[in-house]
Amino acid sequence: MKTSIIYTLGNEVYANITNRCDCNCTFCIRHNGSSVGDAQNLWYDREPSLEEILKAMDEFDFTPYKELVFCGYGEPTCALEVLLASAAHVKKRGVRIRLNTNGTGSLYNKKDIVPLLAEVVDTVSISLNAPDEKTYNEVTVPQLKGSFEAMCQFAATCRAYGISTIFTVVDVIGPEQIQKSQEFADHLGIPLRVRKYEGKTE
């Protein structure tokens, strides 16, 4: 079954550029199946080349959509060069860019990637997941030590560079953790959005 590079869900269009990820979130939709929205399969046997991604973007009509969201079955910043190049390519067509990320891209890439993102990304949506490091590690299951601190620093740096920055949590963490996450986000001066858990896909 062909893997989708570009797919839509509701009123949004997404770019699935990699399956690599440095976290293993307990609620991740990757655990639930291979399809999301109009994509029948988001798992790659072989990750797409930049040329293949650009071709898929060129063949897609972005006119009905307000933005392109980099969010597939992987962490986009794990394919940083492809992310930057493909975002710049489609941005030339007047398309706004949103990055959905776990926020550990600078840690993963061993450098501050925010200045690079600021050139092509309009909005960054960061998975906060939990209001403290202990709970974050339990929920997010990061591969890299110091991921919680790195994620918080990434968010603050994105905001400092003028990128529209938001935190998200998934409603499965429960009201108490959501409230604590709201307080934590307020402390950092970053808006929080509560996402509904999508459950299993077919």
C-alpha positions as CSV (number, residue, x, y, z in Angstrom):
1,M,0.0,0.0,0.0
2,K,1.4,3.4,-1.0
3,T,2.5,5.6,1.9
4,S,1.0,9.1,1.9
5,I,3.4,12.1,2.0
6,I,0.5,14.7,1.9
7,Y,-2.8,13.8,3.6
8,T,-5.8,15.7,4.8
9,L,-7.9,15.4,8.0
10,G,-11.0,17.6,8.3
11,N,-10.0,21.1,7.2
12,E,-6.3,20.5,7.6
13,V,-3.6,19.3,5.3
14,Y,-0.5,17.5,6.7
15,A,3.0,16.6,5.5
16,N,4.3,13.2,6.6
17,I,8.1,13.5,6.0
18,T,9.6,10.9,8.4
19,N,8.7,8.0,10.7
20,R,11.7,8.6,12.9
21,C,10.9,9.9,16.5
22,D,12.9,10.2,19.6
23,C,9.9,9.7,21.9
24,N,7.3,7.0,22.4
25,C,4.3,8.7,23.8
26,T,1.8,6.4,25.5
27,F,-1.1,7.9,23.7
28,C,0.6,8.3,20.3
29,I,-1.8,7.5,17.4
30,R,1.1,5.5,15.8
31,H,0.1,2.7,18.2
32,N,-3.4,2.5,16.9
33,G,-3.0,1.7,13.2
34,S,-1.6,3.0,9.9
35,S,-4.3,5.4,8.7
36,V,-5.3,8.9,9.5
37,G,-7.8,11.1,7.6
38,D,-7.6,10.3,3.9
39,A,-4.3,8.5,4.3
40,Q,-4.6,4.8,4.2
41,N,-1.0,4.3,5.2
42,L,1.5,6.6,6.9
43,W,4.2,4.0,7.6
44,Y,7.3,4.1,5.3
45,D,9.2,1.0,4.1
46,R,11.7,3.6,2.9
47,E,11.6,7.3,3.9
48,P,10.9,9.6,1.0
49,S,13.6,11.7,-0.6
50,L,13.4,15.5,-0.6
51,E,12.6,15.3,-4.3
52,E,9.7,13.0,-3.7
53,I,8.3,15.3,-1.0
54,L,8.6,18.4,-3.2
55,K,6.9,16.5,-6.0
56,A,4.0,15.6,-3.8
57,M,3.7,19.2,-2.6
58,D,3.8,20.5,-6.2
59,E,1.0,18.2,-7.2
60,F,-1.3,19.2,-4.3
61,D,-3.7,22.1,-4.4
62,F,-3.3,24.1,-1.2
63,T,-5.9,26.7,-2.2
64,P,-8.7,25.5,0.2
65,Y,-6.3,25.2,3.2
66,K,-5.0,28.0,5.5
67,E,-1.7,26.2,6.3
68,L,0.4,23.1,5.8
69,V,1.1,21.2,9.0
70,F,4.2,19.2,9.3
71,C,2.9,16.2,11.3
72,G,2.8,12.6,10.3
73,Y,3.9,9.3,11.8
74,G,7.2,10.7,13.1
75,E,8.9,13.8,14.6
76,P,9.6,16.3,11.7
77,T,12.7,17.7,13.3
78,C,14.3,14.3,13.1
79,A,14.5,15.0,9.4
80,L,15.6,18.6,9.9
81,E,17.1,19.4,6.5
82,V,14.2,17.9,4.7
83,L,11.8,19.8,6.9
84,L,13.5,23.1,6.3
85,A,13.9,22.7,2.6
86,S,10.3,21.5,2.0
87,A,8.8,24.1,4.2
88,A,10.7,26.8,2.4
89,H,9.6,25.4,-1.0
90,V,5.9,25.4,-0.2
91,K,6.1,28.7,1.7
92,K,7.1,30.4,-1.6
93,R,3.5,29.5,-2.8
94,G,2.1,31.7,0.0
95,V,1.2,28.8,2.2
96,R,1.6,29.3,6.0
97,I,3.6,26.6,7.8
98,R,2.8,25.0,11.2
99,L,5.2,22.5,12.9
100,N,3.7,20.0,15.3
101,T,6.6,18.8,17.3
102,N,7.7,17.2,20.6
103,G,10.0,20.1,21.1
104,T,13.2,18.1,21.5
105,G,14.6,19.0,18.0
106,S,17.5,21.1,19.3
107,L,18.6,18.3,21.7
108,Y,18.2,15.7,19.0
109,N,20.1,17.7,16.4
110,K,22.7,18.9,19.0
111,K,22.3,22.5,18.1
112,D,19.8,25.3,18.4
113,I,17.5,24.8,15.5
114,V,15.1,27.6,16.3
115,P,16.9,30.3,14.2
116,L,16.5,28.0,11.2
117,L,12.9,27.2,11.9
118,A,12.1,30.9,12.3
119,E,12.9,31.5,8.6
120,V,10.2,29.1,7.4
121,V,7.8,28.3,10.2
122,D,4.9,30.5,11.2
123,T,3.5,28.5,14.1
124,V,5.0,25.8,16.4
125,S,2.7,23.5,18.3
126,I,4.7,21.7,21.0
127,S,3.5,18.6,22.9
128,L,3.9,19.5,26.5
129,N,2.2,16.3,27.6
130,A,2.7,16.8,31.3
131,P,3.4,19.6,33.8
132,D,6.6,18.2,35.4
133,E,9.6,16.2,34.3
134,K,8.7,13.0,36.2
135,T,5.2,12.7,34.7
136,Y,6.5,13.9,31.3
137,N,9.0,11.0,31.2
138,E,6.3,8.5,32.1
139,V,3.9,9.8,29.4
140,T,6.3,10.8,26.7
141,V,9.0,8.1,27.2
142,P,11.8,10.1,25.6
143,Q,15.0,8.5,24.3
144,L,17.2,11.4,25.2
145,K,18.1,12.5,28.7
146,G,17.0,16.0,29.5
147,S,14.2,16.1,27.0
148,F,11.7,17.9,29.3
149,E,14.1,20.8,30.0
150,A,15.1,20.9,26.3
151,M,11.4,21.0,25.3
152,C,10.8,23.9,27.7
153,Q,13.8,25.8,26.4
154,F,12.8,25.2,22.8
155,A,9.4,26.7,23.5
156,A,10.8,29.8,25.1
157,T,13.3,30.2,22.3
158,C,10.6,29.9,19.6
159,R,8.6,32.6,21.3
160,A,11.7,34.8,21.6
161,Y,12.2,34.5,17.8
162,G,8.7,35.6,17.2
163,I,7.2,32.3,16.1
164,S,3.6,31.8,17.2
165,T,4.1,29.2,19.9
166,I,1.5,27.0,21.7
167,F,1.7,24.0,24.0
168,T,-0.7,21.0,23.8
169,V,-1.8,18.2,26.0
170,V,-4.1,15.3,25.3
171,D,-7.2,15.0,27.4
172,V,-6.4,11.4,28.4
173,I,-4.1,12.8,31.1
174,G,-7.1,13.8,33.1
175,P,-8.5,17.1,34.6
176,E,-5.9,17.4,37.4
177,Q,-2.9,17.1,35.1
178,I,-4.6,19.3,32.5
179,Q,-5.0,22.0,35.2
180,K,-1.4,21.7,36.4
181,S,-0.3,21.8,32.7
182,Q,-2.3,25.0,32.3
183,E,-0.6,26.5,35.3
184,F,2.8,25.5,34.0
185,A,2.1,26.9,30.6
186,D,0.8,30.2,32.1
187,H,4.1,30.4,34.1
188,L,6.1,30.2,30.9
189,G,3.7,32.6,29.1
190,I,2.7,30.2,26.4
191,P,-0.9,29.3,25.5
192,L,-2.1,25.8,26.1
193,R,-4.5,23.8,23.9
194,V,-6.2,20.6,25.1
195,R,-6.4,18.0,22.3
196,K,-9.0,15.3,22.2
197,Y,-7.6,11.8,22.1
198,E,-8.6,10.3,18.7
199,G,-8.6,6.7,19.8
200,K,-8.0,3.8,17.5
201,T,-8.0,4.0,13.8
202,E,-9.0,1.3,11.3
